[in-house]
Amino acid sequence: MSDPAPGGDAAAAELLTLEDVERAAAAALPAGVRDFVAGGSGRERTLTANRAAFDRIFLRPRVLRDVSRCSTAAGLLDRPVAMPVAVAPVAYQGLVHPEGELAAARAAKAAGVPFTVSTLSTVPVEEITALGGDVWFQLYWLREPGRALELARRAEDAGCTALMLTVDVPWMGRRLRDVRNEFTLPEHVRAAHLDGGGASAAHHRTAGASAVAVHTGREFSSALSWSHVAELRASTRLPLLLKGVLAPEDAVRAVEFGVDAVVVSNHGGRQLDSALPSVEALPAIAEAVGGDCRVLLDSGVRSGTDVLKALALGASGVLVGRPPVWGLAVAGEEGVRRVLGLLAEELADALGLAGCATVADARRLRTARGGAGADDGAGQRAGTPLTAGDGATGP
């Protein structure tokens, strides 16, 4: 691929919204890589619906509150953070910038938020934790017996502060953009934690298929079950998160298995197409666990106001995946810093204008629906369900 777009600090400073960053990244990336980052599964209904669901949620601001000292500071998994945001795990970040995960992790450290290393990272976890930030490790359950637990131990030994088990990928969803492109990893982009960091099926073009999907189909286990969650819980002292939960029943069971947090996520619209938008699933899950474990939101977050909406609906914080990758593609570490800086600036602005001096105040806000299917004005309290199906869904 070509070098990232030039401009560094100056180019990043011209980006005023995450949509600006997305457009700049689309212009900088080769078409196949752009589709790999941007695409969803199937007809991309869930990918589209994630944003539409956020756009249907409106906040009821409070007034006559002293917001002269408004702070985004919070805690995630009992550790202080500059804002209730973590960088989500994203595979193969070396596709979009030569420094890949290293640049993104440095930016996350500078922003005071956790960075999550993917099993499919192009940089070993030890090199990322050596940077000194708050690092979580995302784990896929692997076919080869014992490999997943070995990776978990490796992450713990490297100094990671949490383990995140992804539970919604028995196999990779049909990402038709990648299928049509017969997407294949370039030679220099390797999965540092798999195949000894060497070449794999992901590097060999397969007619009518995504080589990445072929590779993960050989590596990931489709037999992942609650017994494996118990095995992982017993093997680590780190906080354990389950990512990919959309059903309240599964969240309740996660609490029973000693899980510290569930991540309400539809994998950014990349797994089951027509899965419920994550923000629609959030309130019922927050209500179901009743504070017995933390609840984080992933999929579709594109602004500080989206973060505020998630907090009002019962989340402890959010994960952002694609936006940091867009920033990485545009201007490397500085681009990711710009993305996280925009989220912090927008969240501080939204908190103050909503009458919230702290993140804790945001969890007491009410929400209402706008547009088609709008509610009758009674609104919602944090932790009460938003009824799935209200209003229009994405095409």
Residue pairs with C-beta under 8 A, 6 or more apart in sequence:
1 29
1 30
1 33
1 95
1 186
2 28
2 30
4 28
4 96
4 97
4 328
4 329
4 330
4 331
4 332
4 335
5 11
5 24
5 27
5 28
5 329
5 330
5 331
7 331
8 331
8 332
8 334
9 331
9 334
11 24
11 330
11 331
11 335
12 327
12 330
12 331
12 334
12 335
12 337
12 338
13 338
14 20
15 21
15 24
15 330
15 335
15 338
15 342
16 342
17 303
17 342
18 302
18 303
18 323
18 326
18 339
18 342
18 343
19 302
21 323
21 326
21 327
21 330
21 335
21 338
21 339
21 342
22 322
22 323
22 326
24 326
24 329
24 330
25 34
25 37
25 96
25 325
25 326
25 327
25 329
25 330
26 34
26 38
28 329
28 330
29 37
29 96
29 329
31 181
32 181
32 183
33 95
33 96
35 177
35 178
35 181
35 183
36 92
36 95
36 175
36 177
36 178
36 181
36 183
36 212
37 95
37 96
37 322
37 325
37 326
37 329
38 177
38 322
39 47
39 175
39 176
39 177
39 178
39 270
40 46
40 47
40 48
40 173
40 175
40 268
40 269
40 270
40 273
41 47
41 173
41 174
41 175
41 176
41 269
41 270
41 271
41 272
41 273
42 173
42 174
42 176
42 273
42 274
43 176
43 273
44 269
44 273
45 269
45 273
45 274
45 393
45 394
45 395
46 266
46 269
46 272
46 273
46 274
46 275
46 276
46 277
46 394
47 268
47 269
47 270
47 273
47 394
48 269
48 394
48 395
49 269
49 277
49 393
49 394
50 266
50 268
50 269
50 277
50 278
50 279
50 299
50 300
50 394
51 300
51 302
51 394
52 277
52 392
52 393
52 394
53 277
53 278
53 279
53 280
53 300
53 393
54 277
54 279
54 300
54 301
54 302
54 306
54 309
55 371
56 369
56 370
56 371
56 373
56 390
56 391
56 392
57 279
57 309
57 313
57 367
57 368
57 369
57 370
57 386
58 367
58 368
58 369
58 370
59 305
59 308
59 309
59 312
59 354
59 365
59 366
59 367
59 368
60 365
60 366
60 367
60 368
60 379
61 353
61 354
61 355
61 365
62 354
62 355
62 356
62 365
63 355
64 355
65 355
65 356
65 357
65 361
66 357
67 351
67 352
67 355
67 356
67 357
69 357
70 348
70 351
70 352
70 356
70 357
70 358
71 348
71 357
71 358
71 359
72 82
72 83
72 84
72 344
72 347
72 348
72 351
72 359
73 80
73 81
73 82
73 83
73 358
73 359
74 80
74 81
74 83
74 84
74 316
74 317
74 359
75 81
76 84
76 86
76 114
76 294
76 296
76 316
76 317
77 161
77 162
77 239
77 241
77 260
77 261
77 294
78 239
79 114
79 134
79 161
81 112
81 113
81 114
81 134
81 317
82 111
82 112
82 113
82 344
83 111
83 112
83 113
83 307
83 343
83 344
83 347
83 359
84 307
84 311
84 315
84 316
84 317
84 318
84 359
85 113
85 307
85 317
85 318
85 319
85 320
85 340
85 343
85 344
85 347
86 113
86 114
86 115
86 116
86 136
86 296
86 317
86 318
86 319
86 320
87 104
87 105
87 108
87 113
87 114
87 115
87 116
87 319
87 320
87 321
87 324
87 340
88 116
88 298
88 319
88 320
88 321
89 116
89 117
89 118
89 119
89 136
89 138
89 164
89 166
89 243
89 321
90 118
90 321
90 322
90 324
90 325
91 118
91 119
91 120
91 121
91 191
91 212
92 100
92 120
92 121
92 122
92 185
92 189
92 191
92 212
93 100
93 101
93 104
93 121
93 122
93 123
93 325
93 328
94 100
94 101
94 122
94 123
94 188
94 189
94 190
95 122
95 185
95 186
95 189
96 325
96 328
96 329
97 103
97 328
97 329
97 332
99 332
99 333
100 121
100 122
100 123
100 328
101 115
101 117
101 118
101 121
101 122
101 123
101 128
102 123
102 127
102 128
102 131
103 328
103 332
103 333
103 336
104 115
104 324
104 325
104 328
104 333
104 336
105 115
105 117
105 128
105 131
105 133
105 135
106 131
106 133
106 333
107 324
107 327
107 333
107 334
107 336
107 337
107 339
107 340
108 114
108 115
108 133
108 134
108 324
108 336
108 340
109 115
109 131
109 132
109 133
109 134
110 337
111 337
111 340
111 341
111 344
113 134
113 340
114 133
114 134
114 135
114 136
114 161
114 162
115 128
115 133
115 134
115 135
115 136
116 135
116 136
116 137
116 138
116 164
116 319
117 123
117 125
117 128
117 135
117 136
117 137
117 138
117 155
117 160
118 138
119 138
119 139
119 140
119 151
119 191
119 193
119 194
120 140
120 191
120 193
120 194
120 216
121 128
121 191
121 192
121 193
122 189
122 190
122 191
122 192
123 192
124 192
124 193
124 197
125 135
125 137
125 154
125 155
125 158
125 160
125 192
125 193
126 158
128 135
129 135
129 158
129 159
129 160
134 161
135 158
135 159
135 160
135 161
136 160
136 161
136 162
136 163
136 164
136 241
137 151
137 152
137 155
137 158
137 160
137 162
137 163
137 164
138 164
138 165
138 166
138 243
139 148
139 151
139 152
139 155
139 163
139 164
139 165
139 166
139 232
140 148
140 166
140 169
140 216
140 219
140 220
141 148
141 165
141 220
141 221
141 224
141 228
142 148
142 151
142 194
142 219
142 220
142 221
143 218
143 219
143 220
143 221
148 221
148 228
148 232
149 231
149 232
149 235
151 193
152 163
152 232
152 235
152 236
153 235
153 236
154 193
155 163
155 238
156 163
156 236
156 237
156 238
160 238
161 238
161 239
162 238
162 239
162 240
162 241
162 260
163 232
163 236
163 238
163 239
163 240
163 241
164 240
164 241
164 242
164 243
164 263
165 229
165 232
165 240
165 241
165 242
165 243
166 243
166 244
166 267
167 224
167 229
167 242
167 243
167 244
167 245
168 243
168 244
168 245
168 246
168 265
168 266
168 267
168 271
168 272
169 216
169 220
169 244
169 267
169 271
170 220
170 221
170 222
170 224
171 213
171 216
171 217
171 220
171 222
172 210
172 212
172 213
172 216
172 217
172 220
172 270
172 271
173 267
173 270
173 271
173 272
173 273
174 213
174 273
175 210
175 213
175 270
177 183
178 210
178 212
178 213
179 208
179 209
179 210
179 213
181 210
182 205
182 206
182 207
182 208
182 209
182 210
182 211
183 210
183 211
183 212
184 202
184 203
184 204
184 205
184 206
184 211
184 212
185 202
185 203
185 211
185 212
186 203
187 199
187 203
190 197
190 198
190 199
190 200
191 197
191 200
191 202
191 215
194 200
194 219
200 215
201 211
201 214
201 215
201 218
202 211
202 212
202 214
202 215
202 216
203 211
204 211
205 211
206 214
226 253
226 257
229 240
229 242
229 254
229 257
229 259
230 257
232 240
233 240
233 257
233 258
233 259
239 260
239 261
240 258
240 259
240 260
240 261
241 259
241 260
241 261
241 262
241 263
241 296
242 250
242 254
242 259
242 261
242 262
242 263
243 262
243 263
243 265
243 298
244 263
244 265
244 266
244 267
244 271
245 251
245 254
245 262
245 263
245 264
245 265
245 285
246 264
246 265
246 266
246 275
246 276
246 278
246 281
246 285
247 281
247 285
248 284
248 285
248 287
248 288
249 288
250 262
251 262
251 264
251 285
251 288
251 289
251 293
251 295
252 288
252 289
254 262
254 289
254 293
255 289
255 292
255 293
259 293
260 293
260 294
261 293
261 294
261 295
261 296
261 316
262 285
262 289
262 293
262 294
262 295
262 296
263 296
263 297
263 298
263 319
264 278
264 281
264 282
264 285
264 295
264 296
264 297
264 298
264 299
264 315
265 278
265 297
265 298
265 299
265 319
266 272
266 275
266 276
266 277
266 278
266 281
266 299
267 299
268 298
268 299
268 300
268 321
268 322
269 275
269 299
276 388
277 299
277 300
278 297
278 298
278 299
278 300
279 297
279 299
279 300
279 309
279 310
279 313
279 386
280 386
280 388
281 388
282 295
282 297
282 310
282 313
282 314
282 315
282 386
283 313
283 314
283 380
283 382
283 383
283 384
283 385
283 386
284 385
284 386
285 295
285 314
286 295
286 313
286 314
286 315
286 382
286 383
287 314
287 383
287 384
287 385
289 295
294 316
294 317
295 314
295 315
295 316
296 315
296 316
296 317
296 318
296 319
297 310
297 313
297 315
297 317
297 318
297 319
298 318
298 319
298 321
299 321
300 306
301 307
301 310
301 318
301 319
301 320
301 323
302 323
303 343
303 346
304 342
304 343
304 344
304 345
304 346
304 347
304 348
304 349
304 350
305 346
305 347
305 350
306 318
307 317
307 318
307 343
307 346
307 347
307 350
308 347
308 350
308 351
308 354
308 356
308 362
308 365
309 367
310 317
310 318
311 317
311 359
311 362
311 363
311 365
311 382
312 362
312 363
312 365
312 366
312 367
312 382
313 367
313 380
313 382
313 383
313 386
314 363
314 382
314 383
320 339
320 343
323 339
323 343
324 336
324 339
324 340
326 335
326 339
327 335
327 336
327 337
327 338
327 339
327 340
328 335
328 336
329 335
331 338
351 357
351 358
351 359
351 361
351 362
354 362
354 365
355 361
356 362
356 365
363 382
364 381
364 382
365 382
366 379
366 380
366 381
366 382
367 379
367 380
367 386
368 374
368 375
368 377
368 379
368 380
369 375
369 386
369 390
369 391
371 391
371 392
372 391
372 392
373 390
373 391
373 392
374 391
375 390
380 386
